[in-house]
Amino acid sequence: MAALSADAAGRLRRAGTWLGGALLVIVFAVCAAATWRKWPDLLVDFGRELYVPWQLSQGRVLYRDIAWLFGPFSQYLNALAFAALGASFSTLIGLNLAVLAALTCLVYATFRQACDQMTATLTALALLLAFGFSQYLPTGNYNFVSPYSHEATHGIVLSVAMLFCLARFAAHRRPAPLLLGGLWWGLAVLTRAEVALAASVAVLCGLVSIVLIDRGLTPATGKAVRGFFLTAPVPSVIFLLYFWRHMPLPEAVRAAGGSWTALVGTGIASNRFYRVGMGLDEPLANAWLAVRMFLEIIGFAFVIAVLDLAAGLLRHRRALVGGGVCAAALAALVLLRDVIPWFRLLRCLPLIALLGCAVSARLLVKHRHEPGTAARIVPHLAWNAFALVLLGKIFLRARLEQYGFYLAMPATLTLVSALVWALPLWLRHRFGGGGVCRWLAVIGLAVGMFAVLRQSHRLYALKTLPVGQGGDRIVTYDPRVQPAGIAVTYALGQIERVMPGDATFVVLPEGVMLNYLSRRRNPTPFVNFMPIELLAFGEDAILASLRSAAPDFVVLVHKDAREYGVGYFGTDPRYGRSIMEWVRARYREVWLIGAPPLTSPAFGISILARQGPGTHFP
């Protein structure tokens, strides 16, 4: 009879695995279809994610021919895809969907190993529904299919792969997973500094925990750890040798460490944009809001735990009472869905991650003499450490939108697993219940997910205008909602009419998407001229490059930079005035689309041609 029960339980687990996998595949496909080609922003950031790999696939070298603030891995991976499959938005879509699918599988596998089947399915669903395809702001790009920075998404995937390998090593002590984990960590270091730092702290916590469990560095663990640190530098060495072929050794060393460039010797971190993003503009108010939201989450956990205990008192009618409680909770949450501050609730994420680290560390110390139990705690501690450090960039203003799509994702999954797995598990061990609590948590998460999806759907529904041709087609806002899309369409038509095929032009201050869609090169190393780039590279160096390159045309695209604490490009002495004076002295306008750019809030694009002997103005 016991054998039959075990067999039935095995069949049930396998069925759950198949059902969970099928659900994830369906959700992935539906989300992709419903948002197809609507993910990027036409003018903000994403243009460089197309332009740079296109240029690298044409033979230009990162850091030598193209100024760059992040690590080299992502742009060269995308360039390799462009070289193999052709330069197009479609190529990036296919690659990024594969990256998101890999991340979904890794999250599922990690939480299944550390928690259980249901938690793995729910965390993977939360990843897809809240982060994978979402848009919560008018500006696109903050998703895993068309990210504002591929270094962000690639860094997250590589870090989660490293954490999965660390968990496998903690469970089985075989060296192969840790060797592979070292390679993933080495690649993550070549993406973004904040991701590399979070991954480094996480793997350090994991390795120290394993040494604690083993009561010292055993020969087997020592060999595996040495292998980890031997494979980790391999990607950096490969890039160093590559860059050394194209530039002097000191510059090649700086290029291989490109993800740290923006942190050294610039004032970027103190810019108003990042201070507001971190919540440092109003630190006390933001900290108090985080505490309030944390207390609300704790209150919700307390209520569902009490309801679970109350249902457990009626042992003979537990299923009936539990079902009634869940139905009532669903009805109440649906009625209150517009009252509950779903987005603001995530301000508590740093405290959730901190609590997760504390609880995991406490349990690890408590069970350090029980290797099997302790090994299951290691992935939790490493994941929570990763989530906590990753939130550093938005610590006092944690959020789902904007940079939260990758910075807040691990901590959000920690919150999901805490509510649907850790709390019910504790109740089961202490009181023999937990089932009602789990389903109440699932209901709360489902209603909250519906609320954030509705916000995303509202924005995507406004995108009906196709821009670009064939594989480069992007669907953007209807002209009645936002004029940029139709203006870009007209500008591309004028570029084809005004500029010869081999002409060069620079877009100021932002809009290298025009270079990419028109397949015309920017002759300078600089692809963006926003305040961050001017702080990082220096306005004088950028102006010197413009003078040397002397682009055939300059395209001015309207951009409001108030969020950076400056005025319009070229009008504010702190932001591009010397560049604009040089442009006005050497170029004259040959076409204007919309309002004159950079003079008033109205949107417009202006095409200027270089003056000089023999210059032809259509």
N, C-alpha and C positions, 0 to 999 in steps of 0.2 A: 504493500500500500504506500509506504514511504517512497519507494522507487517511482511509483506512478505519480505521486505528488511532485517529486523532483522533476520528473519528465514533463509534467504539465506546466510546472513553473518555467522550465526552460523554453517550452513552446510559447508560453505567454511573453517571455522576455524577447524572443526572436520576433514575435508578431509586433510587439511594441517598437522594436528597432525598425522594422519595415514600415510600419505606419508613421513613425516619427520622421524617417527619411523621406517617405512619399510626401508628407505634409510640407517639409522644408523645400522640396523640389517644386511643389505646386506654388507655394508662396513666392519663391525666388522668381519663377516664370511669370506669375501674375504681376508682381511688382515691376519687373523689367518691362513687360508689355505695356503696363499702364503709364509708365513714365518715359517711354522710349524716345531717346534723343533730346529730352527736355532738361537733362541734368546740368549742363554747364552754363556759365554766364558768358555772354558774347564778348564783353570787353574787360572784365575784371579777372585777372590771374590766369584763367584757363588757356588763353591764347598762347602764353609762354610754354604751357605743357604740350602744346602741339608744335609750336615753332622750334623750340630748342632741339627735340629729338629729330625733327626734320633736318635741321642744319647739321646736327652731328652725323646723320646718315649720309649727308653730302660731303663729309670730310672735315668739317670744322671741329676744333678741339675745345672741350669745356675748360674754363678758367683761362685759357690762352686767347681764344677767339670769342668766347662768350663769358661775360661776367656772371658769376653764380654764387648764391648765398648758402647753398645746402650741399649735401654729399653727392658723389658722382653716380652712385649705383642706379638710381631710378631712371635718370635721363639716358644713360647708356643702355639700360634694359629696353626702354621704349624705342631708342634709336635702332637697336638690333631688330625689334619687331617691325619697324618701318622699313629697314633695309631688306628684310626677308619677305614681308607681305605687302609693302607699299605704304607710303605716307598718307594716312587718312584717319579721320575721326573714327571710322568703323574699325580700324586696326586697334586703336586704343580701347574702344568699347569691348571688343572681344577679349583683349588681354585683361582689362580691369574686371570684367565679369568672371573670368577664370580666377583672378586674385581674390575676389569676393567669395566665390564658391570655395576656394581653398581655406579662407579664413572661417567660413561657416563650418566646414568640416572639422577644422582644428578646434574651434570653440566647442562644438558638439562633442568631439572626442575627449577634450580636456575635462569638461564638466561631467561627462559620463564616467570617466575614470575617478574623478574626485568626489562626485555626488551620486547621481543615479540617472536612469534613462529619462524620466520625466523632466528633471531639471536641465539635462542636456538639451532636450528638444525646446524647452521654453527659453533658455538663454540664446540658443541659435535663432529662434523666431524673433526675439527682442533685437538681436543684432540686425536681422534683415529688415524688420518693420520700422525700427526707430532710427537706424544709422545707415543701412546699406544704400537705399535709394531716395532718401528723404530730402526735403527742402523746407525749411522753416522761416527763411528770410527772403526778401525780394531778390537778393543776390544768390545765384546758384553756386555750384562748385563744392558745397559742403556735404559730400556724399562719397561713396567708395567707387562709383562708376566714372565720374568726371571730377576728381578732387582738385582743389585749388593748388595742391602740392602732392605729387605722387610719392614724394619722400615720406609724407605722413602715412598714407595708406600702406605702402610697402614696408615701412618701418614697423607698423603695427602687426602686419602679417608675419614678418620675420621674427618679431619678439614673441608672438603667441606660439609660433613653431618652436622657438627655443624653450619656452615654458613647458610645452607639451613633452619635448625631449627630456627636460629636467625631471618632469613627473614620472616618465617611463623609467629613467635611471633610478629615481628614489624608490620605485616599486620593485624593480628587478635587479638592480646593481650590475647590469650589463654595460660595458663601456661604449658600445656602438651608439646608443642614443645621445650620450653626452658628447661624443666626438662630433656628431651631426649638429648638436645644439651649439657647439662652439662656432661652427661655420655660419649658422643662422645669426648668432650674436655678432660675429665679425661683419656680416653684411648689414645688419641693423645699424651698426656704428657708422656706416657709410650713407645713412639717410638723413635724419634730422637729429640735432643735438639733444632735444628734450626726450625723444624716443630712445636714443642710445643711452642716456643717463638712467631712464626708468628701467630699461632692460638690464643694465649693469647692476643696479641696486637689487633687482629681483633675483638675478642669478646668484649674486653674492649671498642674499638671504637663504636661497635654496641650498647652496653648497655648504654654508655654515650649519644649516639645520641637519643636513645629512651627516656631517662630521659629528654633531652633537648626538645624533641617534646611534652612530657607530662607536661613540665614546673615544673619539680620536680618528686620525687619518689612517685608515687601514691600507694595506698594500694595494688592494683592488681599487678602492676609492681614489687613492693617490695616483694610481696609473691613469684612471679615467679623467681625473681633474687635470693632470698634465696634458693628456690628449686634448681636452677642451681648450686649454690655453695655447696649444700648438696649432690647432686648426683655426682658432679665432683670427689671428693676424693674416691668414692667407689671402682673403679678399683685398685687404689694404695693401699688401705687398704686390699683388697683381696690378692694382691700379697705380701704385707708385712706379712700377717698372714701365707701365704704359705711358704715364705722363712724362717720365724721364726721357722717353724717346722724342718728346715734342717740346720740352722746355728744360731749363737748367734744374739741377737737383734740388736746390732750396725751394724753387717754385713748385716742383713736383711733389715735394713733401707737404707743402701747404695745400696743394690741390687734393692730395689723398686724404687730408684732414678737413675737407671743405665744409663738413657739417658744423664745424665750430667757428667758421670764419666770422659770422655775424655777431658772435659773442665777445670778440677780442678787439679792443681798440676803437669801438664805435659807441654812439649814444643811443642805439636802437632800443635797448631795454628800458630806457628812461623816457621814451617817447610817449605822448599822451595816449596814443592808440593802445599801446600795450599796458599802460597803467590802468586805463579804464577796463580793458579786457581782463586784467588780473583782479579787479575790484579794489585797487589801491587808491582810487579817487575818493571813495567813501569807505574806508576800511572798517570802521566801527559799525556802521549801518549794514554793510554787507555781511560782516561776521555775525551780527545779531540775527539777520535774516536766515543765515545758514543754520544757526542754532534752533530757531523757530521751526524751520522745515524739518530738521532732524527730530525735534520733539514730536512733530505731527506724524512722522513715519513711525517713531517708537509708540505713539498713541495708537496708531492703526494696528501695529503688531500686538499690542496689549489687548485690544478689543477682540481681534480674531482669535487670540489665545484663550481669552475668557469664554468666548462663544464655543470654542472647541471643548473646553472643560465642562461647560454647562451641558452640551450635547452628550458628553461622556457619562454624565450622571444618570441619564435615562438609557441604561444599557440595552434594554429590550426594544427600545424604539430609536436607537441611535441613528440608523440610516434614514428613517423618516424625518426625525427632528433635524438631522444634519442637512438633508435635502431642502427642508423648509427654510432653514437659516440661510443657506446659500442662495435660494431663490429670492428671499427678502433682501439680502445684501445686494444681489444683482439689480433688483428693482430700485433700491435706494441710490446706488452708485450711478445708474443710468439717469435718474431724476436729477442728481446733483452734479452731473458731468460737466456742466458749464459753470458751476460754482467753485469746484475744486481747482486750485492753481497748479495744474499738472506740470507745466514747464518750471515754475518757481520751486516746486518740490525738490528738484534735483540740485538746488543750492546746497543740500545736505550731503552731497556725495563725498567731499573730503572727510567729513566726520564718519560717514559709513565706511570708507576705506580705512580710516584710522582705527575704528572699532574692529574691523575685520582683521587688521594686522595684530591688534592687541589680543583678541580672542584666539587667533591662530597661534600666536607665540605662547600664550598661556597654556593652551592644550598641548602644544608640542613639548613644553617643559614637563607638563604633568604626565604625558605618556611616552617620555623619551626612552623608557626601559621596555616599551612594548613595540618592537620594530615594525610589525605589520600595521598597527594603528598609527604610529608616528609617521610612517611613510605616506599615509593618506592625507596627513595634515600638511606636509611640505608643499604640495601644489597650491593649497589655499593661502599659505603665508607668502609664497613667491608671487602669486597673482595679485593679492591685496597690496603688496609692496609696489609692484608694477603700477597698479591703479593709482595709488597714493602719490607717487612721484610724478606720474604723468599729469596729474591734476595741478601740478605746480604753476603752470602757465595761466590757469584760470582759477586759482585756489579760492579766492574770496568771491568769485563770480562763476561758479560751476554752472554749466548749462548744456542743454541738448543741442541748441542751435550753434551756428558758426563753427569755431574750432572744437566745440564739444563733440562733433561727429566722430572724432578720433580720440580726443583727450579724455572725454567723459565716458566713452564706451566701456572700458574694462570695469570701472567703478559701478556703472549702471548694471552690468551683469552680476557683479557682486551683490548688489541690492536685490536683484531678482532671485539669485540662488539663496540668499539669506531668508527671504520670505517664503519661498516655495519648498525649501529643503532643510536649511539649518534649524529654523524655528519649529517646524513640524517634527523634525527628528528629536529635538530636545523634549518636546511635549510627549513624544512616544516613549522615550527612555524614562522620563520622570513620572508620567501619569497614564501611560498606555493609550494615549489618543494620538492626535496630530492630523488625522484625515480631514476633518472639517476645516481646521486651520489652513491646510494646504489648499483646499478648493476655494476658500474665501480669498486667499492670497492670489490665486490664479484669476479669480473674478476681478479683483481690484486691478491687477496688472492688465487684464484684457480691456477693461473700460478705459484705463489710462492710455493704453496703446491706441485705442480707437480715437481718443481725443487728439493725440499728436498726429495721427494719420490724417485726420480731417483737416488740420492746419496745412499739412503738406499737399493734400489734394486740392485745396482752394487755390494755392499758388500754381500748381501744375495745370489746373483747368484754365488759367489765364494765358497759357502758352499755346498759341495756334499758328504762329507765323514761321514758316521754314526759311532759313537763311543758309546760303551755300549750296553746292551741287553735289550729287552723287554720294560718295562715302564721307564727304565733309558736311553733309546737311545737318543743321542744328535747328531745333524748334524752340523759338523764343516768344516773348510776350507779344500779344496783339498790339498794334500801333496805338489803339485807344487807351491801352494800359500804360505802355512805356514806349517812347519814340525811338529808342536806340536801335531796335531791330530793323525797322524800315529804313532808318538813316544809314545803317551799315550796308544794307542791300543797295541803296543808291550810291554809296561811296565806292563799293566794289565795282559797280558799273562804270563810274567815272574813272576809277583807277585803270580799268581796262582801256578806256578811251583816251585818257590823258597820258598814261605812262607806257613807254615801250616795255617789252617783255623783260629786257635786261636792266631796267631802271631800278634804282635803289631808293628806299625811303625809310624815314624814321617816324614813328607815331609818338606824339607827346600829349600828355604825360603817360598814358596807358592805352593799349589797344593793339598789341602786336598780333592779335588775331587777324587784323587786316593784312599784315605781311604774309601770314600763313595761308589764308584763304585765297589771296591773289597770287601766291607763289612768287613773291618779290622779296628780295633780301634786305635786311637792315645791315648797312655796312659797318656799324659800330658794334662793339662787344655788348652793349647795354640794351636789354629788351624791355625794361620798365624804367620809368622815371618818376616813380612815386616817392614820397618823403623817405621811406625806409631805404630805398636804393640810393638816394642822394646822401643819406647819412652813412651808409655802408661804404660807398665807393668815392664819395666826395664830388661836389658839384664842379669843382675846377677840373678834376680828372675827366669827368663826363664831357664837359665843354671842350677840353683839349681833344678828346676822341672825335667829337662832332666836327671840329675844325679840320682834323686830319682826314677824316673819311669823306667829308663834303658830300652828303647824300644828295641825290638828284632832286628829291622832293622831301617835304616835311608835311605830315598830316597832324593837325591839331584836333583832338577829341575832347569834348567837354567832360570834366571830372571835378566833383566837389570833394575837397580834401579836408573839410573841417574836422572830421573825426581824428585827424592827425595833429590838430592844433595849429593849422596853417590855412592861408587863403588859397585862391586859385593859383595854379601853376603860372609863373611868370609875372604875377602881380604882387606877390608877397616877397619881400627881400630875403626871407628865410627859405624860399622854395622856388628855385628855377628862374629868378629874375635875370641873371646874367646870361643864361641859356636863351631865354626868350628875346633878350636884346640882340643877341647874335643872330637869331633866326629872323627877326624883323628887319635887320640891316641887310640880309643877303637873300631873302626869299620874298616872293610876292604871291598873293592869293590868286589862284586860277579857278577855284570852284568852292562854293559854299553850300552846305546842305543844312537846312534848319537855321537856328540862331547862331550868331557869332560865338564860338566856343570860348570858355574861360573868361567870360565877361559878366554873365548874369546866370540865374538858375536855369534858364531855358537851354535845352540840349541842342547841340550842333556839331558838325564836322567840317573842318576847313582844309582844303588841299592847297599847299604852297609849292611853287616851283623855284629852283635856284636861279638867281639872276646872274648874267655874265655874257661875254661875247659869244654869239652863235646860239644862245639859248632860245629854244622855240616854245612859245606858249600857245597851246591850242585855243 
